[in-house]
Amino acid sequence: MNKPKLLYVDDEAINLYLFREMFRNDFEILIVSSGKEALEELREIEDIQFVITDMRMPEMDGLQFIRKAKENRPKVIYCLLTGYDVTKEMEKAIEEKQVARYFAKPLDPAEIRMFFSART
């Protein structure tokens, strides 16, 4: 059985490494360090089902990335990961179904597995 393909976007190298190690048995993990790189991956790889992106990144934050990505890949399930309080902008994005949900840092692997297993 093929594992679902998940793209993880974070500007911190240690977070990319830890995420891949934590979920390598659950998903086929693709990692990138910026919204720009993530947009390229979504253009090139058709079968990405899920995206988790850090909210705070230089150049393009998580919501900016998701808005751009949804223009071409609206059926992908997008989630935010944040170590900060949820902003009104994030709440609005969730209400408008731009973002499926957000996860708090430090992340809870069981919470992420449960959320995505219900969608595969």
C-alpha positions in Angstrom: 0.0 0.0 0.0 1.3 3.4 -0.9 1.7 5.9 1.9 0.0 9.3 1.4 2.3 12.0 0.2 2.8 14.9 2.7 4.7 18.1 2.0 6.2 19.8 5.1 7.3 23.4 4.9 9.5 25.0 7.6 12.5 27.3 7.5 14.2 25.6 10.4 16.4 22.7 9.3 16.1 20.8 12.7 12.3 20.9 12.4 12.4 19.5 8.9 14.6 16.6 10.1 12.6 15.9 13.2 9.3 15.9 11.2 10.6 13.5 8.6 11.9 11.2 11.2 8.7 11.3 13.3 6.4 10.5 10.4 8.4 8.5 7.9 6.4 5.3 8.7 3.1 7.1 8.2 3.6 9.2 5.1 5.9 9.7 2.2 7.5 13.0 3.5 8.7 15.7 1.2 10.4 18.6 3.0 11.2 22.2 1.8 12.4 25.3 3.6 10.3 28.0 2.0 7.0 28.8 0.5 8.6 29.4 -2.8 10.1 25.9 -2.8 6.8 24.4 -1.7 5.0 26.0 -4.6 7.6 24.4 -7.0 7.0 21.0 -5.4 3.3 21.3 -5.8 3.7 22.2 -9.5 6.0 19.3 -10.1 4.5 16.5 -8.0 0.9 15.8 -8.8 0.0 13.4 -6.0 0.8 15.4 -2.9 -2.3 15.0 -0.8 -1.4 17.0 2.4 0.7 20.1 3.3 1.7 21.2 6.7 3.4 24.6 6.8 5.0 26.6 9.5 3.2 29.9 9.9 6.1 32.2 10.6 8.7 32.1 7.8 10.8 34.8 6.1 9.7 36.1 2.7 6.3 34.3 2.6 4.4 33.2 5.7 2.3 30.1 5.9 -1.0 31.8 5.0 0.5 33.6 2.0 1.9 30.3 0.7 -1.4 28.5 1.2 -3.3 31.2 -0.7 -1.0 31.0 -3.6 -0.9 27.2 -3.6 -4.7 26.9 -3.5 -4.9 28.8 -6.8 -3.4 25.7 -8.6 -3.9 22.9 -6.1 -7.3 23.6 -4.4 -7.9 19.9 -3.4 -4.8 19.5 -1.4 -5.5 19.6 2.4 -3.5 22.5 3.9 -2.7 22.8 7.6 -0.7 25.4 9.6 1.8 24.7 12.3 2.5 27.5 14.8 4.3 28.1 18.0 2.4 31.3 18.6 -1.1 32.3 19.4 -3.7 31.9 16.7 -4.3 35.2 15.0 -7.6 36.6 13.6 -6.2 36.1 10.2 -5.6 32.4 10.9 -9.1 32.0 12.4 -10.6 33.6 9.3 -8.6 31.3 7.0 -9.9 28.3 8.9 -13.5 29.6 8.8 -13.2 30.2 5.0 -11.8 26.7 4.5 -8.5 27.9 3.1 -6.8 26.0 6.0 -8.2 22.6 7.2 -6.8 23.2 10.7 -3.8 24.3 12.7 -1.5 22.4 14.9 0.4 23.9 17.8 4.1 23.6 18.4 5.5 21.6 20.0 3.5 19.3 17.7 1.7 16.2 19.0 2.4 13.3 16.6 -0.8 11.4 17.7 -2.9 14.5 16.9 -1.4 14.8 13.4 -1.7 11.1 12.7 -5.3 11.0 13.8 -6.3 14.1 11.7 -4.7 12.8 8.5 -5.7 9.1 8.9 -9.4 10.2 8.9 -8.7 11.8 5.5 -7.0 8.9 3.7 
